[in-house]
Each structure stands twice: as structure tokens, then as C-alpha cells.
Amino acid sequence: MKLVEVIKVPVRYEGVTYPQGVQFNMQSGHVNDSLVKIIGDVATDPFEGMSIDELKAYADERNIDIGKATTEEGIIKKIEEAQKVE
């Protein structure tokens, strides 16, 4: 997913028309460089790029018990399970 900005005439994407200068999210494979410029990447995973210590702090701040999880995958699984219950 990319954050893009309209550089030419209004762009219609997924049923919405975006005027010149407006930024919005677009699937990477849909980007047309003649109509929009890429501003940056949009993280689709809220935990992407977080270290194990950051994940532990995230869980701790939200009173999420991660049990004996020590890996990135394990901690994320515990966080996601806890958030489904909320």
C-alpha cells in the first residue's frame, strides 16, 4: 500500500474522486506515475518494524499478558488474541 498525491487532473479510485494535490492510500500495483506521485509506504501491519522490547512495552501499556512469549511472532500473537477479546 502506498500513500500517493494526485499530480494531474482529478483521479477516481475505488469510487472516490480525488482532486489535484490530495493525498490518499492506493494499492501498490495500481499506482500510475503519470497521475500520482508516491509520498511513502503505508504500513498494513501495525506491529511492522517494532522490536521485541517495543512489542513488550506496547503489551505492558495495555495490560496485555504475553505469558512466556519471547519471540516477535509469539508476542504479536498474544497481543492480537487479547485485542480480539476486547
N, CA, C and O atoms as a GROMACS GRO file, in nm:
protein
  344
    1MET      N    1   0.085  -0.116   0.000
    1MET     CA    2   0.000   0.000   0.000
    1MET      C    3   0.090   0.123   0.000
    1MET      O    4   0.191   0.128   0.070
    2LYS      N    5   0.053   0.221  -0.079
    2LYS     CA    6   0.131   0.344  -0.091
    2LYS      C    7   0.045   0.465  -0.058
    2LYS      O    8  -0.075   0.467  -0.086
    3LEU      N    9   0.108   0.566   0.000
    3LEU     CA   10   0.045   0.696   0.017
    3LEU      C   11   0.084   0.775  -0.108
    3LEU      O   12   0.202   0.792  -0.136
    4VAL      N   13  -0.016   0.823  -0.181
    4VAL     CA   14   0.011   0.895  -0.305
    4VAL      C   15  -0.054   1.032  -0.302
    4VAL      O   16  -0.143   1.059  -0.222
    5GLU      N   17  -0.006   1.120  -0.391
    5GLU     CA   18  -0.064   1.253  -0.406
    5GLU      C   19  -0.098   1.273  -0.552
    5GLU      O   20  -0.018   1.242  -0.640
    6VAL      N   21  -0.218   1.324  -0.580
    6VAL     CA   22  -0.263   1.349  -0.716
    6VAL      C   23  -0.183   1.464  -0.775
    6VAL      O   24  -0.175   1.572  -0.717
    7ILE      N   25  -0.122   1.439  -0.894
    7ILE     CA   26  -0.041   1.544  -0.957
    7ILE      C   27  -0.108   1.602  -1.082
    7ILE      O   28  -0.071   1.711  -1.127
    8LYS      N   29  -0.203   1.531  -1.137
    8LYS     CA   30  -0.275   1.580  -1.255
    8LYS      C   31  -0.424   1.567  -1.230
    8LYS      O   32  -0.466   1.525  -1.122
    9VAL      N   33  -0.500   1.604  -1.326
    9VAL     CA   34  -0.647   1.600  -1.321
    9VAL      C   35  -0.701   1.512  -1.210
    9VAL      O   36  -0.633   1.419  -1.166
   10PRO      N   37  -0.820   1.537  -1.165
   10PRO     CA   38  -0.875   1.452  -1.059
   10PRO      C   39  -0.864   1.303  -1.092
   10PRO      O   40  -0.884   1.262  -1.206
   11VAL      N   41  -0.833   1.225  -0.990
   11VAL     CA   42  -0.816   1.080  -1.006
   11VAL      C   43  -0.931   1.011  -0.934
   11VAL      O   44  -0.959   1.039  -0.818
   12ARG      N   45  -0.996   0.920  -1.004
   12ARG     CA   46  -1.103   0.841  -0.943
   12ARG      C   47  -1.044   0.706  -0.906
   12ARG      O   48  -0.988   0.635  -0.989
   13TYR      N   49  -1.058   0.671  -0.777
   13TYR     CA   50  -1.002   0.545  -0.728
   13TYR      C   51  -1.097   0.484  -0.626
   13TYR      O   52  -1.135   0.548  -0.528
   14GLU      N   53  -1.134   0.362  -0.650
   14GLU     CA   54  -1.226   0.288  -0.564
   14GLU      C   55  -1.352   0.368  -0.531
   14GLU      O   56  -1.396   0.374  -0.417
   15GLY      N   57  -1.409   0.430  -0.635
   15GLY     CA   58  -1.536   0.500  -0.620
   15GLY      C   59  -1.528   0.641  -0.565
   15GLY      O   60  -1.632   0.704  -0.544
   16VAL      N   61  -1.407   0.690  -0.540
   16VAL     CA   62  -1.390   0.825  -0.484
   16VAL      C   63  -1.305   0.907  -0.580
   16VAL      O   64  -1.206   0.858  -0.634
   17THR      N   65  -1.344   1.032  -0.602
   17THR     CA   66  -1.266   1.122  -0.687
   17THR      C   67  -1.179   1.211  -0.600
   17THR      O   68  -1.228   1.278  -0.509
   18TYR      N   69  -1.050   1.211  -0.629
   18TYR     CA   70  -0.953   1.290  -0.553
   18TYR      C   71  -0.899   1.403  -0.641
   18TYR      O   72  -0.843   1.375  -0.747
   19PRO      N   73  -0.915   1.530  -0.600
   19PRO     CA   74  -0.864   1.641  -0.679
   19PRO      C   75  -0.711   1.654  -0.669
   19PRO      O   76  -0.648   1.594  -0.582
   20GLN      N   77  -0.655   1.732  -0.758
   20GLN     CA   78  -0.512   1.756  -0.760
   20GLN      C   79  -0.464   1.805  -0.624
   20GLN      O   80  -0.528   1.890  -0.562
   21GLY      N   81  -0.351   1.749  -0.577
   21GLY     CA   82  -0.291   1.790  -0.450
   21GLY      C   83  -0.336   1.709  -0.330
   21GLY      O   84  -0.277   1.722  -0.223
   22VAL      N   85  -0.439   1.628  -0.345
   22VAL     CA   86  -0.491   1.548  -0.234
   22VAL      C   87  -0.412   1.418  -0.221
   22VAL      O   88  -0.373   1.358  -0.321
   23GLN      N   89  -0.391   1.376  -0.098
   23GLN     CA   90  -0.320   1.250  -0.070
   23GLN      C   91  -0.418   1.144  -0.026
   23GLN      O   92  -0.516   1.172   0.043
   24PHE      N   93  -0.391   1.018  -0.068
   24PHE     CA   94  -0.474   0.906  -0.027
   24PHE      C   95  -0.394   0.777  -0.042
   24PHE      O   96  -0.286   0.776  -0.103
   25ASN      N   97  -0.447   0.667   0.013
   25ASN     CA   98  -0.380   0.537   0.006
   25ASN      C   99  -0.424   0.463  -0.119
   25ASN      O  100  -0.542   0.463  -0.154
   26MET      N  101  -0.327   0.399  -0.186
   26MET     CA  102  -0.352   0.325  -0.309
   26MET      C  103  -0.273   0.196  -0.307
   26MET      O  104  -0.158   0.194  -0.263
   27GLN      N  105  -0.333   0.089  -0.355
   27GLN     CA  106  -0.261  -0.038  -0.367
   27GLN      C  107  -0.139  -0.017  -0.456
   27GLN      O  108  -0.147   0.052  -0.558
   28SER      N  109  -0.027  -0.075  -0.419
   28SER     CA  110   0.099  -0.056  -0.491
   28SER      C  111   0.087  -0.086  -0.640
   28SER      O  112   0.141  -0.012  -0.722
   29GLY      N  113   0.016  -0.192  -0.676
   29GLY     CA  114   0.003  -0.231  -0.816
   29GLY      C  115  -0.086  -0.140  -0.898
   29GLY      O  116  -0.091  -0.154  -1.020
   30HIS      N  117  -0.156  -0.047  -0.834
   30HIS     CA  118  -0.247   0.043  -0.904
   30HIS      C  119  -0.185   0.179  -0.935
   30HIS      O  120  -0.246   0.260  -1.004
   31VAL      N  121  -0.066   0.205  -0.885
   31VAL     CA  122  -0.003   0.337  -0.899
   31VAL      C  123   0.028   0.366  -1.045
   31VAL      O  124   0.093   0.286  -1.113
   32ASN      N  125  -0.018   0.481  -1.092
   32ASN     CA  126   0.012   0.530  -1.227
   32ASN      C  127   0.094   0.657  -1.209
   32ASN      O  128   0.041   0.760  -1.169
   33ASP      N  129   0.223   0.648  -1.240
   33ASP     CA  130   0.315   0.760  -1.216
   33ASP      C  131   0.281   0.887  -1.293
   33ASP      O  132   0.330   0.995  -1.259
   34SER      N  133   0.199   0.877  -1.396
   34SER     CA  134   0.164   0.997  -1.470
   34SER      C  135   0.049   1.074  -1.404
   34SER      O  136   0.022   1.189  -1.440
   35LEU      N  137  -0.020   1.010  -1.308
   35LEU     CA  138  -0.132   1.074  -1.240
   35LEU      C  139  -0.107   1.105  -1.093
   35LEU      O  140  -0.159   1.203  -1.040
   36VAL      N  141  -0.026   1.021  -1.028
   36VAL     CA  142   0.002   1.039  -0.885
   36VAL      C  143   0.150   1.021  -0.858
   36VAL      O  144   0.220   0.951  -0.931
   37LYS      N  145   0.196   1.085  -0.751
   37LYS     CA  146   0.334   1.061  -0.707
   37LYS      C  147   0.330   0.990  -0.573
   37LYS      O  148   0.243   1.018  -0.490
   38ILE      N  149   0.422   0.900  -0.552
   38ILE     CA  150   0.428   0.824  -0.428
   38ILE      C  151   0.491   0.911  -0.320
   38ILE      O  152   0.601   0.964  -0.337
   39ILE      N  153   0.420   0.924  -0.209
   39ILE     CA  154   0.470   1.001  -0.095
   39ILE      C  155   0.543   0.908   0.002
   39ILE      O  156   0.643   0.947   0.063
   40GLY      N  157   0.493   0.785   0.015
   40GLY     CA  158   0.558   0.690   0.105
   40GLY      C  159   0.480   0.560   0.112
   40GLY      O  160   0.377   0.543   0.047
   41ASP      N  161   0.530   0.469   0.192
   41ASP     CA  162   0.465   0.341   0.214
   41ASP      C  163   0.367   0.352   0.329
   41ASP      O  164   0.387   0.431   0.422
   42VAL      N  165   0.262   0.274   0.322
   42VAL     CA  166   0.164   0.267   0.429
   42VAL      C  167   0.178   0.130   0.493
   42VAL      O  168   0.164   0.028   0.426
   43ALA      N  169   0.207   0.128   0.621
   43ALA     CA  170   0.221   0.000   0.691
   43ALA      C  171   0.084  -0.065   0.704
   43ALA      O  172  -0.011  -0.004   0.753
   44THR      N  173   0.075  -0.190   0.661
   44THR     CA  174  -0.051  -0.262   0.673
   44THR      C  175  -0.053  -0.344   0.802
   44THR      O  176  -0.159  -0.388   0.847
   45ASP      N  177   0.062  -0.364   0.860
   45ASP     CA  178   0.072  -0.437   0.986
   45ASP      C  179   0.110  -0.336   1.094
   45ASP      O  180   0.217  -0.276   1.087
   46PRO      N  181   0.023  -0.317   1.194
   46PRO     CA  182   0.052  -0.215   1.294
   46PRO      C  183   0.178  -0.244   1.377
   46PRO      O  184   0.232  -0.154   1.441
   47PHE      N  185   0.226  -0.368   1.376
   47PHE     CA  186   0.344  -0.404   1.454
   47PHE      C  187   0.470  -0.412   1.368
   47PHE      O  188   0.578  -0.443   1.418
   48GLU      N  189   0.456  -0.385   1.239
   48GLU     CA  190   0.570  -0.392   1.148
   48GLU      C  191   0.680  -0.296   1.192
   48GLU      O  192   0.656  -0.178   1.217
   49GLY      N  193   0.800  -0.349   1.201
   49GLY     CA  194   0.916  -0.268   1.237
   49GLY      C  195   0.937  -0.249   1.386
   49GLY      O  196   1.035  -0.185   1.427
   50MET      N  197   0.847  -0.302   1.469
   50MET     CA  198   0.863  -0.289   1.614
   50MET      C  199   0.958  -0.397   1.666
   50MET      O  200   0.951  -0.512   1.624
   51SER      N  201   1.047  -0.358   1.756
   51SER     CA  202   1.139  -0.454   1.817
   51SER      C  203   1.065  -0.533   1.925
   51SER      O  204   0.953  -0.499   1.963
   52ILE      N  205   1.128  -0.638   1.972
   52ILE     CA  206   1.069  -0.719   2.079
   52ILE      C  207   1.045  -0.633   2.203
   52ILE      O  208   0.941  -0.644   2.268
   53ASP      N  209   1.140  -0.547   2.236
   53ASP     CA  210   1.123  -0.458   2.352
   53ASP      C  211   1.004  -0.363   2.332
   53ASP      O  212   0.929  -0.337   2.426
   54GLU      N  213   0.988  -0.311   2.212
   54GLU     CA  214   0.877  -0.221   2.184
   54GLU      C  215   0.743  -0.297   2.191
   54GLU      O  216   0.644  -0.243   2.241
   55LEU      N  217   0.742  -0.421   2.142
   55LEU     CA  218   0.621  -0.502   2.150
   55LEU      C  219   0.584  -0.530   2.295
   55LEU      O  220   0.467  -0.524   2.333
   56LYS      N  221   0.686  -0.562   2.377
   56LYS     CA  222   0.661  -0.587   2.519
   56LYS      C  223   0.607  -0.462   2.587
   56LYS      O  224   0.515  -0.470   2.668
   57ALA      N  225   0.662  -0.345   2.554
   57ALA     CA  226   0.616  -0.219   2.612
   57ALA      C  227   0.472  -0.190   2.567
   57ALA      O  228   0.390  -0.145   2.647
   58TYR      N  229   0.443  -0.217   2.441
   58TYR     CA  230   0.307  -0.198   2.388
   58TYR      C  231   0.209  -0.283   2.468
   58TYR      O  232   0.104  -0.234   2.510
   59ALA      N  233   0.243  -0.410   2.487
   59ALA     CA  234   0.157  -0.502   2.563
   59ALA      C  235   0.143  -0.455   2.708
   59ALA      O  236   0.033  -0.456   2.763
   60ASP      N  237   0.253  -0.415   2.768
   60ASP     CA  238   0.252  -0.371   2.907
   60ASP      C  239   0.163  -0.248   2.926
   60ASP      O  240   0.087  -0.240   3.023
   61GLU      N  241   0.173  -0.152   2.834
   61GLU     CA  242   0.094  -0.029   2.843
   61GLU      C  243  -0.056  -0.059   2.836
   61GLU      O  244  -0.137   0.017   2.889
   62ARG      N  245  -0.091  -0.170   2.771
   62ARG     CA  246  -0.232  -0.206   2.753
   62ARG      C  247  -0.276  -0.320   2.844
   62ARG      O  248  -0.383  -0.379   2.827
   63ASN      N  249  -0.189  -0.350   2.942
   63ASN     CA  250  -0.216  -0.459   3.039
   63ASN      C  251  -0.247  -0.591   2.971
   63ASN      O  252  -0.338  -0.664   3.011
   64ILE      N  253  -0.169  -0.622   2.867
   64ILE     CA  254  -0.185  -0.749   2.795
   64ILE      C  255  -0.079  -0.846   2.846
   64ILE      O  256   0.040  -0.817   2.841
   65ASP      N  257  -0.124  -0.960   2.895
   65ASP     CA  258  -0.034  -1.063   2.946
   65ASP      C  259   0.020  -1.142   2.827
   65ASP      O  260  -0.056  -1.209   2.757
   66ILE      N  261   0.150  -1.135   2.804
   66ILE     CA  262   0.210  -1.209   2.692
   66ILE      C  263   0.261  -1.346   2.736
   66ILE      O  264   0.320  -1.419   2.657
   67GLY      N  265   0.238  -1.379   2.862
   67GLY     CA  266   0.278  -1.510   2.912
   67GLY      C  267   0.426  -1.534   2.896
   67GLY      O  268   0.508  -1.450   2.935
   68LYS      N  269   0.462  -1.648   2.840
   68LYS     CA  270   0.602  -1.684   2.823
   68LYS      C  271   0.654  -1.653   2.682
   68LYS      O  272   0.763  -1.696   2.645
   69ALA      N  273   0.576  -1.578   2.604
   69ALA     CA  274   0.617  -1.545   2.468
   69ALA      C  275   0.745  -1.462   2.471
   69ALA      O  276   0.756  -1.364   2.545
   70THR      N  277   0.841  -1.502   2.388
   70THR     CA  278   0.968  -1.430   2.383
   70THR      C  279   1.006  -1.389   2.241
   70THR      O  280   1.095  -1.307   2.222
   71THR      N  281   0.938  -1.446   2.141
   71THR     CA  282   0.970  -1.411   2.003
   71THR      C  283   0.874  -1.303   1.954
   71THR      O  284   0.766  -1.284   2.010
   72GLU      N  285   0.914  -1.234   1.850
   72GLU     CA  286   0.830  -1.131   1.790
   72GLU      C  287   0.693  -1.190   1.751
   72GLU      O  288   0.589  -1.132   1.780
   73GLU      N  289   0.696  -1.305   1.685
   73GLU     CA  290   0.573  -1.369   1.639
   73GLU      C  291   0.484  -1.408   1.758
   73GLU      O  292   0.363  -1.388   1.755
   74GLY      N  293   0.546  -1.463   1.862
   74GLY     CA  294   0.470  -1.505   1.980
   74GLY      C  295   0.406  -1.389   2.052
   74GLY      O  296   0.291  -1.399   2.095
   75ILE      N  297   0.479  -1.280   2.067
   75ILE     CA  298   0.426  -1.163   2.137
   75ILE      C  299   0.313  -1.101   2.056
   75ILE      O  300   0.210  -1.063   2.112
   76ILE      N  301   0.332  -1.090   1.925
   76ILE     CA  302   0.227  -1.034   1.839
   76ILE      C  303   0.100  -1.119   1.847
   76ILE      O  304  -0.011  -1.067   1.853
   77LYS      N  305   0.118  -1.251   1.848
   77LYS     CA  306   0.003  -1.342   1.858
   77LYS      C  307  -0.074  -1.317   1.988
   77LYS      O  308  -0.197  -1.310   1.987
   78LYS      N  309  -0.002  -1.303   2.098
   78LYS     CA  310  -0.066  -1.278   2.228
   78LYS      C  311  -0.140  -1.143   2.227
   78LYS      O  312  -0.252  -1.133   2.278
   79ILE      N  313  -0.079  -1.041   2.169
   79ILE     CA  314  -0.142  -0.910   2.162
   79ILE      C  315  -0.269  -0.918   2.078
   79ILE      O  316  -0.374  -0.867   2.118
   80GLU      N  317  -0.260  -0.981   1.962
   80GLU     CA  318  -0.377  -0.991   1.872
   80GLU      C  319  -0.489  -1.071   1.938
   80GLU      O  320  -0.606  -1.036   1.924
   81GLU      N  321  -0.455  -1.178   2.009
   81GLU     CA  322  -0.557  -1.257   2.078
   81GLU      C  323  -0.628  -1.173   2.184
   81GLU      O  324  -0.750  -1.178   2.198
   82ALA      N  325  -0.550  -1.094   2.258
   82ALA     CA  326  -0.607  -1.010   2.363
   82ALA      C  327  -0.698  -0.902   2.303
   82ALA      O  328  -0.801  -0.869   2.361
   83GLN      N  329  -0.659  -0.848   2.189
   83GLN     CA  330  -0.737  -0.741   2.127
   83GLN      C  331  -0.867  -0.794   2.067
   83GLN      O  332  -0.965  -0.720   2.056
   84LYS      N  333  -0.870  -0.921   2.027
   84LYS     CA  334  -0.994  -0.980   1.975
   84LYS      C  335  -1.098  -0.990   2.084
   84LYS      O  336  -1.218  -0.978   2.058
   85VAL      N  337  -1.053  -1.013   2.207
   85VAL     CA  338  -1.143  -1.029   2.321
   85VAL      C  339  -1.205  -0.896   2.361
   85VAL      O  340  -1.319  -0.892   2.406
   86GLU      N  341  -1.131  -0.787   2.344
   86GLU     CA  342  -1.176  -0.653   2.388
   86GLU      C  343  -1.292  -0.604   2.311
   86GLU      O  344  -1.341  -0.494   2.336
   0.00000   0.00000   0.00000
